Amino acid sequence: MTVTNKSRRRVEQIALREPDGIERDSDAFGYDGLAPGRQRTFTVAGGAGVCTYEISVLFEEKDEDCCSDPLPIGQQNLCDDPRIIIHD
């Protein structure tokens, strides 16, 4: 899967949830997050045989210690289109 950050804020984490409720958090961004305008490709650990995920994003918050609340960005079949594009 490839994640592209087209927003104006740094993405701290992508959370993927299978339709049956199993959550898979990405740590693929490490300590640097995913800066605006950047892209990262990675494999969903334990995701073999699963295509559709509910996707949410945690953004960096300047005024707080860490991150926003998880913001849902939709449901996507990553087998058909393995690209996630994050917008404001």
N, C-alpha and C positions, 0 to 999 in steps of 0.2 A: 504494500500500500504506500502511496505517496501523499504526503500532507504538504500543502502550500498555504502559507500565511499571507493573505492579501489584506489583512486588517492593519490597523495602526497600532495595535498593542502586541506585546510579546505573549505567545502561547506557552503556558507552563506545562500543560498536560492534556492529552486526548483520552477520554474514557469511552470505551466501547462496551455496549451491553447487548448480549444475545437476546432474542425474543423470549427465551425461557428464563431470563433474569440473571444469567451468569455474567459478572462484570470482569472486564479485562482492561486494566489501566496500562497505558503505555508509559514506559520510563525512557523511551527512545530519545527524548530531548535532553536528558541529563541535567546538569546544573545550569546550563546556558539557556534553556528554553528554546523556542523557535521564534526568532526575531521577525519583525515585519519584512515582507519581501523574500523571505527564505523558504527553502523547501527541504524536506527530509524524506527518505524512503526507508521503510523498515518492514519486518515481518511481524504479524500478530501472533504472539506466543500462544500455543494451544488453540489456534483458530482453524486448524485443518478441518475441512468438511463443513465449516460454517460460512455462510455468505452474507446474510443480512444482519446488520447491527444498528442499534440506536446509538447515535454519536453525540457526545457532549464535550465541551471544551472548558478548560480553566485558563483564564487570562491573568497576567500579572496585574496587580493593583499597586499603583505608586504610593497611595496613602496608607496602605496596610502592610502587615508583615509578609503576606504571601499572595493570595490569589482571590479571584472572584469566586462566587458560588458557581457550580457547574452550569453552563449554559447549553441547553439542548440545541443542536444544529440540524437534527433530522434523523431519518432512517435511510440507510443506503445498502444496496447489494454490492459488496466489494468484489464479488466474483465477476460481475458484469462490468464494473467500473471501479478500479482500485485507487481512484484519486479522491482525496478529500481537499476541498478548497474552502478556506475559512475567510469570510468577509466580515466587515463591520456591520 
